[in-house]
Every structure is written in C-alpha cells, then in structure tokens.
C-alpha cells in the first residue's frame, strides 16, 4: 500500500474537517448523512491517530475485490475473466486515492456492492439475505445522499427474482427501520423529519450557474435568489452551496411565516418547471463526463486535480490558497517524495478508460434486456441490478451536486461486474456445468403470455391511459410544468404501446 507511505497519515479534503468535527463528539451534520460519522466514531474513540482510517478503507477495497472475484466464479466465469474484472478495484488510481481520503466514498462503495452481492449470491436470496441486503442499502443511503433512491433497483431485482411478498416485505422493513430511526434523530437535532435538509440547497447551487433568470416567473421575495449577470460570468457550483455563505440562498430574507429553506425549495421547483430542458441537458452533460477517455477533465470549481496523485501532499494547497482553511490544516501531514513520485507516474499511465466502462455498461444493459443468447442465461437480473445500482447514484450526483470524479467510484466495481456477466451471457447463453441460475428477467416474456390475444386497439387504449396517468403524476409532483408533463406522458404512452406490440410479436413467434 504505497499510499500509506506516500501521504501520511491520510489525505484530507474540505469535507474531511466536517466529518472529524462531527464524529468526536458524535453529532449529526445538517448537510450530509451520518453513516460515515458512525464509521469514524469508534476509531476516534480508541485512538487519536488517523492512520487506522485509510488502512481500514484500503482493507475494505481488498475484501470487496475478493468478494467480487468469488461471485464471478460462482456465476461460471473463468478465473482469468474474473481476475480481469476485479483489476479496477485493485489497481485503478481513483479507487486507491479515494480509499486514502478521509471521505465517505469507500464506505459507500462497500455497502452498495455488498448489497448487490448478497442479493445475487444465490439464485434466490433467502430471508436472512434480503434482511442483510436491506440493512446494507439503508447504510448506503445513510452514508451518501446519492444513495437515497437505491431501494428502487433492488426492489425491481427482487420482484424479477420472484422472491415472494414476505421477503419483499422483509427487505423493505430492513431498509425503512434504520432510515426512519435516523430521520427521528435528525428531527430531534434539527427539527425536520428527514435524512438531511441540504437537498434544496444543493439543488439551488446546481441550478445557479445555468438558470436563465429572465425566463422564470418568480414571486417578489424569490427574485433575489436568481443569480445576476450573464451565464459565462456566474460563479461555480461550490460557491453557491458553500462560498462562506455569501450566495443569495444564504442571504435572502424569507417573508413572514416562511423559512429560508422552504423558500429555496420553492425556487428550485419553479426553475426546474420553467426550464426543464436546460436542466436536463446539464445533467446529461455532467453524467457523460464520467465516461471521458482520461481523468484530467472536470468542471469549474471541481477540477480533476483533487483526485490525481501528485509528487507531494497536494490536496490542501488550493483550499489553503483560497483561504478556505488555515495553514494549520496541514499540521501533522507529510509525504515521502519517492513514493509520491511513483504514484504520480503511476496514475499517468494506468487507469480504467471511460469508453471501456461505457461499453461494459451497454453490454450489461443488453444482457439485462435479453438480447441474443442472454435471454436464457440466468444472469439477466444480475446484470440489471448491477447496472441500475451504478446508474442511480451517478445520475443522482449529476442532477443534485454536479460532476466530480469522486462520485464516479461506483463505476469501478459495478460496471466491470455487469459487463463481464453481460458479455458472457451474450456469447455463451447459459453456462454449462454450474448450479441452475436464477430465473431470468421475464418482463417481455410475461407480457407476451398475457397479451397474446389482446387486439392492437386495446394496446393503444392502455398506452393512452398510461400516458395520462404519467402526465398527471408529473404535474402533481410539482416538478413539471403542464407542457413538460404532457410530453412525458406522450413518451411513456408510446413506449407502453411499443412494448405491448413487441410482446405480441414475440408471443406469436414463440
């Protein structure tokens, strides 16, 4: 573990100081869930040294690599294929640098991938497995805000595995009990029944650099929230959420009877409703940056340099120069020039290219939807869950916080796993000589059996109803203007009709 020698005792980022301040003595932080605080608390009770923190996180990475290797062997992959698949977990510099940071990303990765492996270890998970998976999913949601929606792909996977309503209920209970308990503790500390109250503030900062203020109808008290000046002269995202609390969302005065947070949340709704395509394009752009060929690009205010090994203890230089932390923040930190130089050269020559990860994503998705021989492979649910569990936090981060290379960490274990299983399923179909696989994802097959005799006009009616319900739900949610909701309903209705018609064709062909 060269990092343990190169940068001592641990790499620090501005977020690290918040974690340390709230972990001892332990108290919940308003901006971030407390899962990582719970990880740090027992370590800081035993010792004041920070060396155990990166050591444990590096060990977590090794354990995860071994578990993924064993899982792939159970799924019938050859040893050489399983070895290649786990190499990003062992060798990728982004993985190594984030294991050495005092940040929540390595713990989040362990909980997320661990939940996937527990669900998929056997053809159908038992009661104990779904309970453990539920606790791990809850832990991931309490470690990083990007994990809030992870319950969705896991529920879909369990339904496709046909585990039965009792195990589904057990999974939901295992997820909800920790989340509700944490929300109650957060309410006691901050007066709000929530995991964190920072969501509207992060979204405000995400929208501030891209919103066209003259196109948004705002009530008089909220007009001061819209940043002034042309887009190319706006501040960066980090300024609008942190920035010494000088951004408009921290200085605006709410009207009587309304809190500042509620005012910011209402502003966010109005901006997204009025400019959905501007926001959507920005989210897609930030999402796509994670699949760039190299790791040298970033966004203003969040450069790639934070996550690239250098030949010195580099990570606090910029924040100290900006006056965000006093020079004493470097107290106790040191580096070994030879080891640091080796890591700086290492990261220039070895990384997992983004286009390769995109290909693995597509292979996993194709297998999940039953393309070619993968239809009877038995790995369709596994591919679907691994892809979904990766895309949910990536998309959530791009939508709420903006792009950062640290948010791309779930790619390194999950997409190689999904891609390896997907390629094997597409090439060989069902693997001979191993235990019977779990039931495949049979969405189209089940629909085919149900709609074999359904006339085309009935499919059209079903599509219209589905589109209407989608449009209504989008309007009532408060996030979509009527025109946007109508467009979303039309798209959903068309997809439903196409799905039903494809199912009819498959039924007649079979």
N, C-alpha and C positions, 0 to 999 in steps of 0.2 A: 504494500500500500504506500506508494511513493508520496501520495498527497499528505500522509501523516508526517512525513519528514519535511516535505517542501514548504508547507504553510502551517504554522503552529500557532495556537492549538487547534483552531477551527477557522473557516472563512466566515466573515461577518458581513452582513448586508444591513441597510437601514431597518428592515423588518426584524432583524435578529434582536435589536435592542428592545423592541416592543415585547418580543417573546420572553426575553430574560427578565424584563421588568415585571411582567405579569405572572411568571412561573414561580417566583420566590420573592415574597409570599404569593401564594396562588390566588388570583382573582381574574374573573372573566374580562376579556378585552372586547370593546364595543365593535371594532372593525373586523375582527377575524374570529372564526370559531375556535373553541378551546381545546381541540383534540391534541394539538402539538404541545400545548401547555401541560396537559396531563402526561405526555411522554417525557417532558423535561423535568417535571416536578420531582419524581423520585430520584433522578440522577443528581439534581442540585441539593436534595436533602442529604445525600450520602457524602458528596464531595463538592468542594468549590471549584475544582478543576473542570475545564471544558473539554479535556481530551477524550473522556468517555463518549461524548455526544457523536463526533464523527466516527469514532471506532464502531459504535453500535450501528450507525447508519451504513457504513461500509459492510458490516456483517449482514445487515438486512438485505443488501444487494446480492451478496453471495448466496444467502439462503434462498432468495427469490429465484436466482438463476438455476440452482439445483432443483427446486420445485418445478420450474418450467421444463427443464430437461426431462425429469421423471414423467411429467404429464404427457409430453410428446411421445415418449417411448410407450406409454400406456395406450396412446392413440395410434400406434402402429408405425410411427416414423422410424427410419433407420437412425443409427447412432450418429452418423455423420450429419444427417439433416437436423437432428435435434441440437447437435453441437453448434452448427452454423446459426441456428435460430436464436440461441441464447448469447451469442457473442456480443450483440449490442449492450446487453445487461452487464457484461463483464468488462468490456473494453471501450465503449463509447465515451468520449471525454465529457459530454453533457451529463451522462449518468454519474461519472466519477466526481465531477465538480459539484453537482448538487448533493451527492452523498456527503461531501465535505463541508457544505454550508450549514450554518445553524438556521435552517429553514424547514418548512413542513413538507416539502415536495417528496422526499424519500419515504417518509412515513405514509403519505397519501398513496404513493405508488404501491407500497407493500400491502396496504389494506385493500386497494382496488383489485390488484392482480390476485391477491389471496382469495378474495370473494369469488372471482371468476373460476379459479382452480377448484375451490370447494364445491361449487355448483356442478362443475363439469367433470369431476374426478371419476364418478361412476355414471353409467348410462342414465340412471335416475337418482337424484340425490335423496337420501333419507331425511327423516325429521331432524336428526341432530345436524346434518349437513346444512339444511336450509336455515336452521336457527343460527348456526355459526356464520353462514353467509350473510344473513340479515344483520347480525352484530357488526360484521366487517363493513358492510355497506353503510350502516349508521356511523361507524367510526370514520369512514372516508368522508362522509358528509359533514362530520364534526371537526375534520382536520383542515379541509379546504372548502370554501364556498362553492367552488366549481363542481363539487360532488353532490350538490343538493338534489339534482334530478336523476341520479344514478339508479334510483329504485325502478325507474321505468324500463330500461333494457333488461334488468334482472327479472322483473315481473313477466315481461314478454317471453323471456327464455324459459321460465318455469312453466308458463302456460303451454308453450310449444313442446316441452318435455312431458306434459300431461302428468304432473305430479299429484294432482288431486287437490280439492279445495282445502283439506285440512293442512297440507304442507304449505299451500299458498298463504293460508291464514297464519301459520306459524312464522313464515318469513316476514309477513307484514308486522306481526307483533314484535318480532326481534328487531325490526327496523324502527318502529314507532316508539317503543318504550324508551330507548336512550334519547331519541330526538325530543320527545315530549318532556322527559325529565330535564334535559339540558335547557329547553325553552322555558321551563318553570324557573330554573336557576337564573337564567338571563333576565326573566321578568322581575325577579327579586332584586337583581343588581341594577337594572336599567329601566324598569317599568314598562317593558314591551315583551309580549309573549312571542319570542322569535329566536332563531339561531344567531342572528346578527341583525343589527339595524342599519348596516352600512350599504345595503343593496342600492337604494335610491341615490346615495351619494356617489358610489362608484359609477353607476349608470350616467349620472349627470356629467361626471368627468369624461366618460366615454363619448358622450354626445357633444360636449362643448366645442371641440375643435372642428366639428363637421356641420353643425346646425346653421341653416340659413335663417337668421332671426327675422328678416322681413317677411318670410313665408309662414310664420307661426302666429296664430291668434292667441294672445296671452292676456289674462286679466291684468289690470294695472299693477297689483302688488308683485306679480311674477315677471314683469318686463325687465327688472333689474337682474334677473338670473341669466338672461341671454347674453353671452359674451359680445362685447363690442369689437368693431374692427373687421377687416376682410379676413377670409379664411386663412390665407397664406401668412398672416401675421398673428395668428392665435397662439396661445401658449400650448404646451404639451399636456397630455392626459394627466401625468403625475402632478402637475401644478394644480390642476382643478380639483384633485382629491386631497392632496397634501399641501404643498406650497405655503407652509406657515399659516394655513387657514386664511389666506388673503383672497381666495377665489370668491366669486359672488355667492356661491351657495353657503358660505360660512358668514358672510357679512350682511346678507339681505335680512330685512326685518319682516317677519310674518304679520298679517293682520290679527287683530284680537280674536282669540278663540281657535287659532290655528298654530300648530307647531312648525318650526322651520323645516323639520324632516318631512312632514306631510306636504308642505308647500313644494319642496324639491321633488317629491314623488309625483305630485300632480303635474308639475312642469315636465318631468320625464315622459309621462303619458301623452301630454299634448304634443311634444316634439316628435315622438315616435308615430303618433297618429297622423300628423301632418306631413311627415317626410319619411315614410316607411322605406322607400327605395334608396334614399341616400344612406339611411342607417344599414339596410340590408347589404348594399354594395360595400360599405366599410367593413361590416362583419365578415363578408366573404373574402375581402382582401386580407384582413388580419388572419383569418383561418388559413388561407393559402400560403401565407409567409412561412408557416411551419413546415412546408414541403419544398422549401428552396434547396437548390443544389448544395449550397455551402451554409455555414453558420455565421457568416460575417455581417449579415444584414440585420436590421432592426427597425424600430420606429423612433422618431424624435423623442428624447427623454427616456427611452428604454433601450439603449444600444446593446448589441451583442457582446460588447467588451466585458460586461459584467460576468458573463458565463464562459469566458475563454481564458484558459490558463496563461499566465504570464511569468516572466523570469524573476518576479519579485512579488511581494504581498500587495497586490494591486487594487483590491476591491473597494478599499475605503478612500483611495486617492481622490476620486471625483466628488464623492459626497462631502469630504472634508473641504475640498476646494470651493464647493458651493456654499459652505457654511452650514450644512445640514447637521453635521456632527462636529464636536470639538476635536482638536488633535488628540486629546486624551483617549479617544475611542480606540486608538491604535495601541494603547498601553497593553503590554503583555503579549502582543503579536510579533511573530518573527518569521523568517523564511530561510531556507537553505538554498544558496544560489545554484549549486549543481543540480539538485533535484528539481528546483523550479524551472531551470532552463530546459531540463529533459522534458518536463510536462508541457512547456510552451512549444517545443518542437513536436512533441507527440500529437498535440491537438491540431497542428497544421497539416499533418499527414494522414490522420486516421479519424474518421467519423462515419456515421451512417447517413448516406446521401438522402435528401428529402425525396427526390423522384423514385428511389428504390422503395421508400416507405409508402409512397403513393401507389406503386404497383402492387405491393403487398396488401394494401387496403382494398384495392379493386379486386384482387384475387380472393380475398376473404369474403367480400361482399357478393361476388359472383357465385361462390360456393354456397353462401347462405341462402341465396335465392334459387338454388337448384339448377344452375347452368350445367349442361352436358352431363358427364358421368357423376357429378357431385350429388345428383338428385337422390341416389340411393347410398350415399357414402356413410351416413350416420353422423357426419360431422357438421351438418348444416347449422344446428343450434349452437354448437361451439363457435363456429365462425361468426355467426350473427351476434352472439353475446360479446365476443372479444372485440369485434368492430364497434358495436354500439357502446360498450363500456369505455372505449377510447374516444369516440366522437363526442359523447356527451360532455365530458369536461373540457375538451378542446373547443367545442362550439360555445360553451358557456363562458369560458375565459375570453374568447374573441368578442363575444357580444357584450359582456359586462365590464371587463377590465382592460381589454385591448391586448395586443400581441406582446408576448415575452417568450424568450426561449425556455425559460424555466417552466412555463405552462405546457410545453410540448413533451415533458418527460413521459407521460403515459404511452406515447408512440413507441418507445424503445422496447418495452416488453410485449405490449398487446398486438401491435401490427405485425411483427415477425411471427408471433404465435398464430394469428389469424391467417396470415399469408401462407405459412408453411402448411397448415391444415387445409387451407383452400386449394393450394396448388396440388397437394396430394390427392384431395377429393376430385379435382377436375381431371387429373391424369389417370388415376387408377380406379376411381369409384370406391367401392367398399374394399377395405384392406383384408386380405385373407389371413387366416391363422391367428386371429385375436378375438377377444370376447365380443359377443354381439353388441353393436353400437347402440346408442340411444336412438329413439325414434326421430326421424328427420323432421325438419321444419316443413309442415304439410299444409301451408296456407292455401296454395293454389290447388293442391290435391283435394283437400277437404271441400273447398268451394266447388270444384268440379263435380264431386259427388252430390252436392246439394243443389246445384243449378243445372243439372243435366237436361232437365225438361223445361227450364224457365225460358219463356219467349224473349226475344230481343227487346220488345217494348217494355216488358217488366224490368229488365235491366236498366232501361232508360229512366223509368219511374224511381227505381232505387237510387240511381245516380242523382236525380233531381232532389230527392229527399235528403240524401247525404250532403249534397252541396248546400241546401238551405239550412240544415242544422249547423254545418260548419260556419256559414256566414253569420248566423245568429249568435253562436257561441263566441266568434271573434269580436262581434260588435259589443256583446255584453261584457266581455273581458275588460273593456276599456282601453285596450292597446291598439285597436284597429279602427280607422275611420270607415264609414259605410262603404265607400268605394273600394277600399282595400279589402274589407270583409267580403264584399260581393265577388271580387276577383279570386280570393282564396276559396270561397265556396264553389265557384265555377271550376277551378282546377281540381279540387277534391272530387266533385261530381263526375268530371271527365275521367279521372283516374279510376273511380269505382266502376264506371261503365266499361272501361277498357279491361279492368281486372275480371269482371264478370264474363265478358265476351271471350277473353283468353281462356278462362276456366271452361267455358262451353266447348271451345275448340279442343282443349286437352282432354275433356271427357269423351268427346266423340272419337278422338284419335286413339284413346286408350281402350 
